[in-house]
Amino acid sequence: MTPPPASNPAPVTARRGPHEASPRVALGVGLLVLVAAVASVMPQLRPNTWMFRDGRFYANVATTIVEDLSLDQHRFAGSWYSGTLGWTRDLDPGWSNVALGARGEFFPKHPWLHPLLASPVVFAFGLPATLGWNLLMFALIGAGLHRWARGFAAPVPAALATSLFVFGTAVVQSAYDFSVDVLMLALFAQGLAAVLGGRGARAGVLVALAVVIKPTA
């Protein structure tokens, strides 16, 4: 007896978990977070006023990368130890905002991967792009955290949890800035989303970047 022809097996496709968000929904949440972040900084918006704390140093490094293709900071910074004031002689090296290179370069002491990643938008739009870049990170934070939260909660609780994390904590205080901490959180949030989606290599790269950009954090 001739056996019946074997039927073609159904193709194996990835199935979304019971709570996993679609990329479109996550993108929508990210855009809503971006709009809210922009609205939060509008009352403060004045020309050239968003460089707080270390943001000025990161902007300087982005400028030398774009204009000089160099990390050398001689254009903007001098070592604490190059002056003649007596009180600078006994300062700990941590007080300096530059590190002395082997050939006398003034390299940035602050993490340089942050301004390097932002340098394309600085090249295209100038220093105002540093604020735009910072706000864009909030879209990545919102989208990444929402995709992660949807692995464990229904749509409304996941969206509420994402909003509370971004706008109910100190994170929102860094919206009007050029902050390395916002970039790190964006990378980590996207890394969590990649873990939930089974994207191991992507998750490893994103979380590793979040770690090495600023190991002290």
Backbone as a printed PyTorch tensor [residue, N CA C, xyz], in Angstrom:
tensor([[[ 0.8540, -1.1910,  0.0000],
         [ 0.0000,  0.0000,  0.0000],
         [ 0.8870,  1.2370,  0.0000]],

        [[ 0.5990,  2.1370, -0.8870],
         [ 1.3840,  3.3600, -0.9660],
         [ 0.9730,  4.3110,  0.1570]],

        [[ 1.9410,  4.7770,  0.9980],
         [ 1.5750,  5.6740,  2.1030],
         [ 1.1190,  7.0160,  1.5680]],

        [[ 0.2140,  7.6580,  2.2670],
         [-0.2580,  8.9880,  1.8110],
         [ 0.8850,  9.9940,  1.8530]],

        [[ 0.8850, 10.9350,  0.9240],
         [ 1.9680, 11.9410,  0.9040],
         [ 1.9810, 12.7490,  2.1920]],

        [[ 3.1940, 12.9750,  2.6640],
         [ 3.3420, 13.7590,  3.9020],
         [ 2.9750, 15.2070,  3.6500]],

        [[ 2.2260, 15.7500,  4.5430],
         [ 1.8460, 17.1650,  4.4010],
         [ 3.0080, 18.0490,  4.8270]],

        [[ 3.0860, 19.1960,  4.2010],
         [ 4.1510, 20.1350,  4.5540],
         [ 3.9330, 20.6550,  5.9640]],

        [[ 4.9800, 20.6000,  6.8040],
         [ 4.8100, 21.1060,  8.1690],
         [ 4.5850, 22.6160,  8.1640]],

        [[ 3.7960, 23.0470,  9.1090],
         [ 3.5300, 24.4830,  9.2160],
         [ 4.8100, 25.2110,  9.5970]],

        [[ 5.0740, 26.3670,  9.0140],
         [ 6.3010, 27.1060,  9.3600],
         [ 6.2880, 27.5350, 10.8130]],

        [[ 7.4580, 27.4720, 11.4160],
         [ 7.5920, 27.8700, 12.8020],
         [ 7.7720, 29.3840, 12.8540]],

        [[ 6.9000, 30.0430, 13.5580],
         [ 6.9820, 31.5030, 13.6710],
         [ 7.0680, 31.8860, 15.1330]],

        [[ 7.7340, 33.0130, 15.3650],
         [ 7.8380, 33.5140, 16.7360],
         [ 6.4650, 33.9930, 17.1910]],

        [[ 6.1020, 33.5960, 18.3870],
         [ 4.8090, 34.0030, 18.9350],
         [ 5.0150, 34.9890, 20.0700]],

        [[ 4.2000, 36.0000, 20.0690],
         [ 4.3010, 37.0090, 21.1040],
         [ 3.7120, 36.4660, 22.3990]],

        [[ 4.3560, 36.7340, 23.4860],
         [ 3.8830, 36.2810, 24.7780],
         [ 2.5630, 36.9430, 25.1400]],

        [[ 1.9390, 36.4800, 26.2370],
         [ 0.6100, 36.9880, 26.5850],
         [ 0.5810, 38.4750, 26.8810]],

        [[ 1.7090, 39.0350, 27.2700],
         [ 1.7110, 40.4580, 27.6270],
         [ 2.7010, 41.2710, 26.7870]],

        [[ 3.3970, 40.6510, 25.8520],
         [ 4.4650, 41.3690, 25.1580],
         [ 3.9010, 42.4330, 24.2270]],

        [[ 4.4910, 43.6140, 24.2660],
         [ 4.0090, 44.7300, 23.4540],
         [ 4.5020, 44.6050, 22.0180]],

        [[ 3.6980, 45.0910, 21.0930],
         [ 4.1500, 45.1550, 19.7140],
         [ 5.1060, 46.3340, 19.5610]],

        [[ 6.0400, 46.2620, 18.5990],
         [ 6.9590, 47.3890, 18.3910],
         [ 6.2380, 48.7010, 18.1110]],

        [[ 5.1050, 48.6410, 17.4160],
         [ 4.3790, 49.8720, 17.1030],
         [ 3.8260, 50.5320, 18.3600]],

        [[ 3.2860, 49.7100, 19.2640],
         [ 2.7560, 50.2690, 20.5080],
         [ 3.8860, 50.8720, 21.3310]],

        [[ 5.0310, 50.1620, 21.4100],
         [ 6.1730, 50.6780, 22.1560],
         [ 6.6640, 51.9890, 21.5490]],

        [[ 6.6880, 52.0630, 20.2200],
         [ 7.0870, 53.3050, 19.5550],
         [ 6.1280, 54.4250, 19.8900]],

        [[ 4.8290, 54.1190, 19.9230],
         [ 3.8490, 55.1340, 20.2780],
         [ 4.0400, 55.6480, 21.6940]],

        [[ 4.3110, 54.7370, 22.6290],
         [ 4.5660, 55.1450, 24.0030],
         [ 5.8230, 56.0050, 24.0720]],

        [[ 6.8620, 55.5980, 23.3240],
         [ 8.0900, 56.3880, 23.2990],
         [ 7.8640, 57.7900, 22.7870]],

        [[ 7.0460, 57.9340, 21.7470],
         [ 6.7590, 59.2590, 21.2030],
         [ 5.9610, 60.1080, 22.1950]],

        [[ 5.0370, 59.4730, 22.9200],
         [ 4.2810, 60.2160, 23.9340],
         [ 5.1910, 60.6890, 25.0600]],

        [[ 6.1340, 59.8380, 25.4650],
         [ 7.0980, 60.2450, 26.4920],
         [ 7.9590, 61.3940, 25.9800]],

        [[ 8.3560, 61.3350, 24.7090],
         [ 9.1520, 62.4170, 24.1190],
         [ 8.3740, 63.7280, 24.1450]],

        [[ 7.1060, 63.6810, 23.7460],
         [ 6.2790, 64.8980, 23.7490],
         [ 6.1690, 65.4590, 25.1670]],

        [[ 5.9600, 64.5830, 26.1430],
         [ 5.8480, 65.0450, 27.5250],
         [ 7.1670, 65.6220, 28.0240]],

        [[ 8.2930, 65.0140, 27.6190],
         [ 9.6000, 65.5370, 28.0270],
         [ 9.8440, 66.9160, 27.4250]],

        [[ 9.4810, 67.0870, 26.1530],
         [ 9.6270, 68.3960, 25.5110],
         [ 8.7590, 69.4280, 26.2230]],

        [[ 7.5250, 69.0500, 26.5560],
         [ 6.6400, 69.9790, 27.2590],
         [ 7.2000, 70.3570, 28.6230]],

        [[ 7.9010, 69.4140, 29.2700],
         [ 8.4300, 69.7060, 30.6050],
         [ 9.5770, 70.7120, 30.5720]],

        [[10.2980, 70.7910, 29.4300],
         [11.4320, 71.7130, 29.3640],
         [11.0640, 73.0530, 28.7370]],

        [[ 9.9100, 73.1470, 28.1030],
         [ 9.5540, 74.3800, 27.4130],
         [ 9.5390, 75.5970, 28.3320]],

        [[ 9.0220, 75.5180, 29.5780],
         [ 9.0450, 76.7150, 30.4370],
         [10.4550, 77.1910, 30.7680]],

        [[11.4600, 76.2930, 30.6800],
         [12.8320, 76.6710, 31.0210],
         [13.6440, 77.1030, 29.8030]],

        [[13.0950, 76.8890, 28.6130],
         [13.8920, 77.0080, 27.3970],
         [14.3770, 78.4320, 27.1670]],

        [[15.6830, 78.5920, 27.2290],
         [16.3570, 79.8400, 26.9000],
         [17.6170, 79.4740, 26.1240]],

        [[18.0960, 80.3370, 25.2490],
         [19.2900, 79.9780, 24.4660],
         [20.4810, 79.6500, 25.3560]],

        [[21.0820, 78.5110, 25.0700],
         [22.3500, 78.1150, 25.7000],
         [22.2930, 78.0750, 27.2230]],

        [[21.2120, 77.5490, 27.7700],
         [21.0940, 77.4740, 29.2310],
         [20.9380, 76.0440, 29.7320]],

        [[21.0640, 75.0460, 28.8670],
         [20.8220, 73.6690, 29.2990],
         [22.1190, 72.9020, 29.5830]],

        [[23.2480, 73.5780, 29.6650],
         [24.5150, 72.9170, 29.9650],
         [24.7670, 72.9510, 31.4640]],

        [[24.3020, 71.9400, 32.1600],
         [24.4770, 71.8680, 33.6040],
         [25.5990, 70.8870, 33.9520]],

        [[26.3200, 71.2470, 35.0140],
         [27.3240, 70.3330, 35.5660],
         [28.2360, 69.8120, 34.4570]],

        [[28.3010, 68.4920, 34.2700],
         [29.2360, 67.9140, 33.3090],
         [28.7860, 68.0760, 31.8540]],

        [[27.5570, 68.5390, 31.6450],
         [27.0780, 68.6940, 30.2760],
         [27.9540, 69.5940, 29.4330]],

        [[28.5400, 70.6220, 30.0550],
         [29.4190, 71.5310, 29.3150],
         [30.6660, 70.8010, 28.8120]],

        [[31.2140, 69.9130, 29.6310],
         [32.4060, 69.1750, 29.2180],
         [32.0850, 68.2180, 28.0750]],

        [[30.9220, 67.5640, 28.1490],
         [30.5350, 66.6650, 27.0660],
         [30.3190, 67.4450, 25.7700]],

        [[29.7340, 68.6390, 25.8770],
         [29.5290, 69.4600, 24.6800],
         [30.8710, 69.8950, 24.0890]],

        [[31.8370, 70.2170, 24.9450],
         [33.1620, 70.5820, 24.4520],
         [33.7920, 69.4330, 23.6700]],

        [[33.6730, 68.2270, 24.1980],
         [34.2620, 67.0640, 23.5280],
         [33.5570, 66.8100, 22.2000]],

        [[32.2360, 66.9230, 22.1800],
         [31.5090, 66.7540, 20.9210],
         [31.9600, 67.7830, 19.8890]],

        [[32.2440, 69.0000, 20.3320],
         [32.6880, 70.0530, 19.4220],
         [34.0560, 69.7360, 18.8350]],

        [[34.9980, 69.2870, 19.6690],
         [36.3320, 68.9790, 19.1360],
         [36.2880, 67.7590, 18.2240]],

        [[35.4000, 66.8050, 18.5140],
         [35.2640, 65.6480, 17.6180],
         [34.7700, 66.1000, 16.2540]],

        [[33.7590, 66.9730, 16.2440],
         [33.1520, 67.4160, 14.9920],
         [34.0730, 68.3560, 14.2160]],

        [[34.6930, 69.3020, 14.9140],
         [35.4550, 70.3410, 14.2270],
         [36.9200, 69.9730, 14.0130]],

        [[37.4950, 69.1930, 14.9250],
         [38.9210, 68.8830, 14.8390],
         [39.2240, 67.4060, 14.6520]],

        [[38.1780, 66.5580, 14.7020],
         [38.3680, 65.0990, 14.6770],
         [39.3660, 64.6720, 15.7510]],

        [[39.2130, 65.2440, 16.9200],
         [40.1620, 65.0110, 18.0050],
         [39.4390, 65.0720, 19.3390]],

        [[40.0110, 64.3620, 20.3180],
         [39.5180, 64.4480, 21.6900],
         [40.2850, 65.4900, 22.5020]],

        [[41.3360, 66.0480, 21.9440],
         [42.1750, 66.9840, 22.6920],
         [41.3680, 68.2260, 23.0720]],

        [[41.5060, 68.6330, 24.3420],
         [40.6810, 69.7080, 24.8860],
         [41.4380, 71.0060, 25.1230]],

        [[42.5650, 71.1980, 24.4600],
         [43.3180, 72.4310, 24.6640],
         [42.4980, 73.6820, 24.3140]],

        [[41.5560, 73.5530, 23.3880],
         [40.7450, 74.7080, 23.0030],
         [39.8550, 75.1920, 24.1390]],

        [[39.4940, 74.2980, 25.0460],
         [38.4900, 74.6290, 26.0520],
         [38.9890, 74.5430, 27.4820]],

        [[39.9960, 73.7470, 27.7390],
         [40.3370, 73.4680, 29.1290],
         [41.8370, 73.5380, 29.3400]],

        [[42.1990, 73.9570, 30.5290],
         [43.5770, 73.8850, 30.9640],
         [43.6360, 73.0810, 32.2440]],

        [[44.6930, 72.3460, 32.4420],
         [44.8060, 71.5570, 33.6590],
         [44.8370, 72.4660, 34.8730]],

        [[44.3190, 71.9740, 35.9860],
         [44.4380, 72.7030, 37.2400],
         [45.8940, 72.9650, 37.5790]],

        [[46.7870, 72.1560, 37.0600],
         [48.1810, 72.2080, 37.4740],
         [49.0440, 73.0880, 36.5680]],

        [[48.4260, 73.7440, 35.5630],
         [49.2060, 74.5750, 34.6570],
         [49.3240, 76.0180, 35.1400]],

        [[48.5750, 76.3860, 36.1760],
         [48.6070, 77.7540, 36.6640],
         [49.6610, 77.9620, 37.7320]],

        [[49.6600, 79.1510, 38.2950],
         [50.6690, 79.4830, 39.2940],
         [50.0810, 79.6590, 40.6920]],

        [[48.7630, 79.4640, 40.8320],
         [48.1520, 79.6240, 42.1370],
         [48.6520, 78.5360, 43.0860]],

        [[49.0510, 78.9360, 44.2590],
         [49.6170, 77.9790, 45.1870],
         [48.6560, 76.9060, 45.6360]],

        [[47.3580, 77.2610, 45.7420],
         [46.4090, 76.2840, 46.2710],
         [46.1440, 75.1400, 45.3040]],

        [[46.5750, 75.2530, 44.0260],
         [46.3630, 74.1570, 43.0830],
         [47.4370, 73.0720, 43.1860]],

        [[48.5110, 73.3430, 43.9010],
         [49.6290, 72.3960, 43.8720],
         [49.3380, 71.1090, 44.6190]],

        [[48.4900, 71.1730, 45.6110],
         [48.2380, 70.0020, 46.4330],
         [46.8800, 69.3620, 46.1630]],

        [[46.2290, 69.7490, 45.0760],
         [44.9150, 69.1790, 44.7800],
         [45.0400, 67.7460, 44.2980]],

        [[44.0620, 66.9320, 44.6660],
         [43.9760, 65.5730, 44.1440],
         [43.7310, 65.6250, 42.6310]],

        [[44.2820, 64.6800, 41.8340],
         [44.0640, 64.7080, 40.3880],
         [42.5930, 64.6810, 39.9920]],

        [[41.7320, 64.1870, 40.8870],
         [40.3190, 64.1510, 40.5650],
         [39.6980, 65.5150, 40.3630]],

        [[40.3660, 66.5810, 40.8290],
         [39.8330, 67.9240, 40.6550],
         [39.9650, 68.4130, 39.2170]],

        [[40.8620, 67.8360, 38.4650],
         [41.0670, 68.2990, 37.0960],
         [39.9880, 67.7340, 36.1830]],

        [[39.5920, 68.4930, 35.1810],
         [38.6000, 68.0330, 34.2210],
         [39.2300, 67.4960, 32.9460]],

        [[40.5430, 67.3800, 32.9290],
         [41.2400, 66.7860, 31.7960],
         [42.2890, 65.8110, 32.3220]],

        [[42.6660, 64.9020, 31.4460],
         [43.7370, 63.9580, 31.7590],
         [44.9010, 64.2260, 30.8180]],

        [[46.1020, 64.2300, 31.3340],
         [47.2830, 64.5530, 30.5430],
         [47.7270, 63.3400, 29.7350]],

        [[47.7980, 63.5160, 28.3970],
         [48.2360, 62.4400, 27.5210],
         [49.7450, 62.3070, 27.4750]],

        [[50.2150, 61.2520, 26.8200],
         [51.6520, 60.9590, 26.7660],
         [52.4270, 62.0470, 26.0330]],

        [[51.7920, 62.7280, 25.0900],
         [52.4610, 63.7850, 24.3170],
         [51.9200, 65.1720, 24.6690]],

        [[51.4130, 65.2970, 25.8770],
         [50.9310, 66.5930, 26.3390],
         [49.5000, 66.9170, 25.9800]],

        [[48.7440, 65.9440, 25.4320],
         [47.3520, 66.2010, 25.0990],
         [46.5180, 66.3930, 26.3720]],

        [[45.4720, 67.1870, 26.2430],
         [44.4900, 67.3110, 27.3200],
         [43.2790, 66.4770, 26.9140]],

        [[43.2540, 65.2340, 27.3480],
         [42.1400, 64.3570, 27.0160],
         [41.0160, 64.5290, 28.0400]],

        [[39.7690, 64.3120, 27.6070],
         [38.6570, 64.4850, 28.5600],
         [38.7070, 63.4310, 29.6540]],

        [[38.5230, 63.8770, 30.8690],
         [38.4310, 62.9330, 31.9790],
         [37.0510, 62.2830, 32.0070]],

        [[36.0470, 63.0020, 31.5000],
         [34.6890, 62.4710, 31.4880],
         [34.5450, 61.4680, 30.3390]],

        [[33.5730, 60.5430, 30.4430],
         [33.4190, 59.4930, 29.4160],
         [33.2150, 60.0870, 28.0240]],

        [[33.9990, 59.6340, 27.0670],
         [33.9800, 60.2360, 25.7360],
         [33.0110, 59.5410, 24.7890]],

        [[32.4810, 58.3710, 25.1450],
         [31.5360, 57.6960, 24.2610],
         [30.2300, 58.4750, 24.1280]],

        [[29.8370, 59.1870, 25.1840],
         [28.6160, 59.9910, 25.1200],
         [28.7080, 61.0570, 24.0260]],

        [[29.7070, 61.9580, 24.0430],
         [29.7760, 62.9540, 22.9670],
         [30.0760, 62.3350, 21.6100]],

        [[30.7810, 61.1920, 21.5860],
         [31.0500, 60.5460, 20.3030],
         [29.7580, 60.0730, 19.6560]],

        [[28.8720, 59.4510, 20.4210],
         [27.6020, 58.9800, 19.8720],
         [26.7240, 60.1430, 19.4330]],

        [[26.8120, 61.2770, 20.1500],
         [25.9850, 62.4360, 19.8140],
         [26.5930, 63.2980, 18.7130]],

        [[27.8390, 63.0530, 18.3420],
         [28.5320, 63.9420, 17.4040],
         [27.8540, 64.0610, 16.0360]],

        [[27.1980, 63.0080, 15.4930],
         [26.5270, 63.2250, 14.1930],
         [25.4450, 64.2950, 14.2370]],

        [[24.6440, 64.3440, 15.3160],
         [23.6010, 65.3720, 15.3740],
         [24.2080, 66.7390, 15.6720]],

        [[25.3080, 66.7780, 16.4150],
         [25.9980, 68.0490, 16.6420],
         [26.5810, 68.5550, 15.3320]],

        [[27.1300, 67.6700, 14.5340],
         [27.6600, 68.0500, 13.2140],
         [26.5500, 68.6190, 12.3330]],

        [[25.3650, 68.0050, 12.3870],
         [24.2720, 68.4140, 11.5050],
         [23.5760, 69.6890, 11.9680]],

        [[23.4430, 69.8690, 13.2970],
         [22.5910, 70.9540, 13.7930],
         [23.2740, 71.8820, 14.7940]],

        [[24.5410, 71.6420, 15.1160],
         [25.2450, 72.5190, 16.0320],
         [24.9220, 72.2200, 17.4940]],

        [[25.3330, 73.1160, 18.3690],
         [25.1720, 72.8870, 19.8090],
         [23.7130, 72.7270, 20.2550]],

        [[22.7330, 73.4120, 19.6410],
         [21.3430, 73.1580, 20.0630],
         [20.9420, 71.6940, 19.9470]],

        [[21.6270, 70.9400, 19.0990],
         [21.2990, 69.5290, 18.9410],
         [21.5890, 68.7200, 20.1960]],

        [[22.4540, 69.2450, 21.0790],
         [22.7310, 68.4980, 22.3000],
         [21.4700, 68.3620, 23.1510]],

        [[20.6440, 69.4020, 23.2000],
         [19.3840, 69.3140, 23.9350],
         [18.4140, 68.3840, 23.2090]],

        [[18.3600, 68.4900, 21.8890],
         [17.4950, 67.5900, 21.1250],
         [17.8810, 66.1330, 21.3030]],

        [[19.1900, 65.8670, 21.3080],
         [19.6770, 64.5080, 21.5360],
         [19.2430, 64.0100, 22.9090]],

        [[19.3750, 64.8620, 23.9110],
         [19.0120, 64.4870, 25.2720],
         [17.5250, 64.1360, 25.3580]],

        [[16.6870, 64.9340, 24.7120],
         [15.2550, 64.6730, 24.7330],
         [14.9130, 63.4140, 23.9440]],

        [[15.6250, 63.1690, 22.8600],
         [15.3800, 61.9590, 22.0740],
         [15.5970, 60.7060, 22.9130]],

        [[16.5310, 60.7580, 23.8430],
         [16.7840, 59.6070, 24.7090],
         [15.5450, 59.2410, 25.5260]],

        [[14.7010, 60.2400, 25.8210],
         [13.4830, 59.9380, 26.5750],
         [12.5300, 59.0810, 25.7520]],

        [[12.5120, 59.2600, 24.4420],
         [11.7010, 58.3900, 23.5930],
         [12.2010, 56.9540, 23.6650]],

        [[13.5190, 56.7720, 23.6470],
         [14.0790, 55.4250, 23.7400],
         [13.8320, 54.8200, 25.1150]],

        [[13.9110, 55.6540, 26.1480],
         [13.6300, 55.1630, 27.5010],
         [12.1790, 54.6930, 27.5970]],

        [[11.2510, 55.5320, 27.1380],
         [ 9.8400, 55.1710, 27.2200],
         [ 9.5050, 53.9150, 26.4350]],

        [[10.0200, 53.8290, 25.2110],
         [ 9.7280, 52.6550, 24.3850],
         [10.3250, 51.3910, 24.9910]],

        [[11.5790, 51.4830, 25.4570],
         [12.2400, 50.3090, 26.0170],
         [11.5880, 49.8380, 27.3030]],

        [[11.2740, 50.7660, 28.2000],
         [10.6650, 50.3810, 29.4670],
         [ 9.2500, 49.8350, 29.2670]],

        [[ 8.5280, 50.3800, 28.3040],
         [ 7.1830, 49.8710, 28.0540],
         [ 7.2360, 48.4430, 27.5220]],

        [[ 8.1350, 48.1650, 26.6110],
         [ 8.2500, 46.7930, 26.0970],
         [ 8.6310, 45.8360, 27.2170]],

        [[ 9.4970, 46.2760, 28.1130],
         [ 9.8790, 45.4320, 29.2410],
         [ 8.6870, 45.2140, 30.1800]],

        [[ 7.9860, 46.2930, 30.5080],
         [ 6.8580, 46.1820, 31.4410],
         [ 5.7330, 45.3210, 30.8750]],

        [[ 5.5510, 45.3540, 29.5560],
         [ 4.4760, 44.5680, 28.9400],
         [ 4.7380, 43.0700, 29.0370]],

        [[ 5.9630, 42.6800, 29.3770],
         [ 6.2250, 41.2710, 29.5940],
         [ 5.6030, 40.7530, 30.8720]],

        [[ 5.1510, 41.6750, 31.7300],
         [ 4.6630, 41.2730, 33.0440],
         [ 3.3210, 41.9030, 33.4020]],

        [[ 2.8270, 42.8210, 32.5780],
         [ 1.5930, 43.5280, 32.9270],
         [ 0.7860, 43.8220, 31.6700]],

        [[-0.4820, 44.0860, 31.8880],
         [-1.3810, 44.4560, 30.7960],
         [-1.0450, 45.8560, 30.2860]],

        [[-1.6190, 46.2620, 29.1430],
         [-1.2100, 47.5330, 28.5180],
         [-1.3170, 48.7570, 29.4140]],

        [[-2.4580, 48.9450, 30.0760],
         [-2.6330, 50.1700, 30.8740],
         [-1.6760, 50.2220, 32.0640]],

        [[-1.5730, 49.1560, 32.8890],
         [-0.5900, 49.2090, 33.9820],
         [ 0.8440, 49.3850, 33.4950]],

        [[ 1.1830, 48.7710, 32.3550],
         [ 2.5420, 48.9100, 31.8230],
         [ 2.8230, 50.3540, 31.4270]],

        [[ 1.8450, 50.9950, 30.7600],
         [ 2.0230, 52.3890, 30.3590],
         [ 2.0990, 53.3040, 31.5810]],

        [[ 1.2810, 53.0220, 32.5940],
         [ 1.3110, 53.8360, 33.8050],
         [ 2.6460, 53.6840, 34.5320]],

        [[ 3.1360, 52.4520, 34.5990],
         [ 4.4150, 52.2180, 35.2740],
         [ 5.5500, 52.9390, 34.5520]],

        [[ 5.5210, 52.8970, 33.2310],
         [ 6.5510, 53.5980, 32.4610],
         [ 6.4900, 55.1000, 32.7180]],

        [[ 5.2940, 55.6620, 32.7000],
         [ 5.1380, 57.1010, 32.9200],
         [ 5.5750, 57.4990, 34.3260]],

        [[ 5.2160, 56.6890, 35.3010],
         [ 5.5910, 57.0050, 36.6780],
         [ 7.0950, 56.9430, 36.8630]],

        [[ 7.7340, 55.9680, 36.2080],
         [ 9.1830, 55.8620, 36.3400],
         [ 9.8690, 57.0820, 35.7400]],

        [[ 9.4250, 57.5060, 34.5570],
         [10.0960, 58.6120, 33.8650],
         [ 9.7690, 59.9570, 34.5010]],

        [[ 8.4990, 60.1810, 34.8370],
         [ 8.0810, 61.5130, 35.2730],
         [ 7.8010, 61.5990, 36.7720]],

        [[ 7.9070, 60.5050, 37.4850],
         [ 7.6990, 60.5350, 38.9160],
         [ 8.9730, 60.3350, 39.7140]],

        [[10.1080, 60.3180, 39.0240],
         [11.3990, 60.1470, 39.6780],
         [12.3240, 61.2870, 39.2600]],

        [[13.5640, 61.2110, 39.7110],
         [14.5280, 62.2690, 39.4050],
         [14.9890, 62.2570, 37.9500]],

        [[14.5950, 61.2490, 37.1800],
         [15.0350, 61.1700, 35.7820],
         [14.6140, 62.4100, 35.0040]],

        [[13.3970, 62.8700, 35.2270],
         [12.8760, 63.9930, 34.4590],
         [13.6710, 65.2690, 34.7230]],

        [[14.3540, 65.3530, 35.8560],
         [15.1560, 66.5350, 36.1470],
         [16.3470, 66.6760, 35.2000]],

        [[16.6890, 65.5950, 34.5120],
         [17.8000, 65.6320, 33.5580],
         [17.3300, 65.8530, 32.1290]],

        [[16.0440, 66.1570, 31.9320],
         [15.5480, 66.3850, 30.5740],
         [16.1650, 67.6340, 29.9680]],

        [[16.2870, 68.6880, 30.7590],
         [16.8510, 69.9560, 30.2760],
         [18.3450, 69.9520, 30.5650]],

        [[19.0820, 69.1950, 29.7510],
         [20.5010, 68.9830, 30.0160],
         [21.1050, 68.2820, 28.8040]],

        [[22.3890, 67.9950, 28.9030],
         [23.0760, 67.1200, 27.9490],
         [23.7450, 66.0530, 28.8110]],

        [[22.9300, 65.0800, 29.2450],
         [23.2820, 64.2130, 30.3640],
         [23.7000, 62.8200, 29.9070]],

        [[24.8260, 62.3650, 30.3950],
         [25.2660, 61.0010, 30.1200],
         [24.3670, 60.0030, 30.8270]],

        [[23.7800, 60.3790, 31.9560],
         [22.9200, 59.4540, 32.6970],
         [21.6560, 59.1170, 31.9050]],

        [[21.1200, 60.0890, 31.1680],
         [19.9400, 59.8360, 30.3470],
         [20.2890, 58.8620, 29.2260]],

        [[21.4500, 59.0290, 28.6100],
         [21.8830, 58.0970, 27.5700],
         [22.0400, 56.6940, 28.1430]],

        [[22.6500, 56.5710, 29.3140],
         [22.8330, 55.2510, 29.9170],
         [21.4980, 54.5760, 30.1890]],

        [[20.5270, 55.3380, 30.6830],
         [19.2210, 54.7620, 30.9580],
         [18.5340, 54.3310, 29.6620]],

        [[18.6870, 55.1040, 28.5970],
         [18.1020, 54.7330, 27.3090],
         [18.7020, 53.4230, 26.8020]],

        [[20.0130, 53.2890, 26.8970],
         [20.6630, 52.0530, 26.4600],
         [20.2130, 50.8690, 27.3100]],

        [[20.1290, 51.0770, 28.6240],
         [19.7430, 49.9860, 29.5080],
         [18.2880, 49.5800, 29.2770]],

        [[17.4010, 50.5760, 29.0900],
         [15.9950, 50.2710, 28.8390],
         [15.8260, 49.4900, 27.5410]],

        [[16.5470, 49.8970, 26.4970],
         [16.4860, 49.1620, 25.2420],
         [17.1080, 47.7730, 25.3880]],

        [[18.1220, 47.6630, 26.2490],
         [18.7010, 46.3480, 26.5240],
         [17.7020, 45.4220, 27.1900]],

        [[16.9090, 45.9440, 28.1420],
         [15.8660, 45.1420, 28.7830],
         [14.8280, 44.6830, 27.7590]],

        [[14.4410, 45.5860, 26.8660],
         [13.4850, 45.2180, 25.8240],
         [14.0460, 44.1290, 24.9230]],

        [[15.3420, 44.2120, 24.6180],
         [15.9680, 43.1920, 23.7800],
         [16.0130, 41.8380, 24.4860]],

        [[16.2380, 41.8450, 25.7960],
         [16.2080, 40.5980, 26.5700],
         [14.8370, 39.9480, 26.4530]],

        [[13.7840, 40.7300, 26.6380],
         [12.4260, 40.1980, 26.5910],
         [12.0980, 39.6670, 25.2020]],

        [[12.6580, 40.2830, 24.1730],
         [12.3970, 39.8340, 22.8190],
         [13.3220, 38.7240, 22.3430]],

        [[14.1860, 38.2330, 23.2240],
         [15.0820, 37.1590, 22.8350],
         [16.2250, 37.5940, 21.9420]],

        [[16.5540, 38.8820, 21.9240],
         [17.6450, 39.4090, 21.1120],
         [18.9080, 39.4790, 21.9620]],

        [[19.5450, 38.3420, 22.1340],
         [20.6550, 38.2620, 23.0740],
         [21.8380, 39.1330, 22.7080]],

        [[22.2430, 39.1100, 21.4370],
         [23.4050, 39.8970, 21.0270],
         [23.1380, 41.3850, 21.1850]],

        [[21.9430, 41.8100, 20.7500],
         [21.5940, 43.2270, 20.8880],
         [21.5600, 43.6390, 22.3560]],

        [[20.9690, 42.7940, 23.1870],
         [20.8990, 43.1020, 24.6170],
         [22.2990, 43.2150, 25.2110]],

        [[23.1900, 42.3080, 24.8210],
         [24.5520, 42.3480, 25.3470],
         [25.2800, 43.6170, 24.9800]],

        [[25.1410, 44.0480, 23.7240],
         [25.8180, 45.2690, 23.2700],
         [25.2630, 46.4870, 23.9980]],

        [[23.9430, 46.5810, 24.0980],
         [23.3290, 47.7600, 24.7160],
         [23.6650, 47.8600, 26.1980]],

        [[23.5560, 46.7450, 26.9220],
         [23.8640, 46.7800, 28.3510],
         [25.3530, 47.0090, 28.5680]],

        [[26.1900, 46.4150, 27.7200],
         [27.6400, 46.6420, 27.8480],
         [27.9800, 48.1100, 27.6330]],

        [[27.3590, 48.7540, 26.6510],
         [27.5910, 50.1780, 26.4310],
         [27.1650, 50.9870, 27.6550]],

        [[26.0090, 50.6260, 28.2390],
         [25.5510, 51.3420, 29.4270],
         [26.5510, 51.2180, 30.5700]],

        [[27.2350, 50.0850, 30.6410],
         [28.2110, 49.8720, 31.7150],
         [29.5030, 50.6390, 31.4620]],

        [[30.0300, 50.5630, 30.2280],
         [31.3590, 51.1220, 29.9780],
         [31.3270, 52.6280, 29.7450]],

        [[30.1660, 53.1880, 29.4110],
         [30.1040, 54.6350, 29.1830],
         [30.4550, 55.3950, 30.4510]],

        [[29.9880, 54.8810, 31.5780],
         [30.2920, 55.5540, 32.8490],
         [30.3430, 54.4960, 33.9530]],

        [[31.4820, 53.8200, 34.0880],
         [31.5600, 52.6960, 35.0400],
         [31.2540, 53.1220, 36.4780]],

        [[31.5150, 54.3690, 36.8350],
         [31.2940, 54.8030, 38.2260],
         [29.8190, 54.8490, 38.5720]],

        [[28.9330, 54.8490, 37.5660],
         [27.5020, 54.9000, 37.8230],
         [26.8760, 53.5140, 37.8150]]])
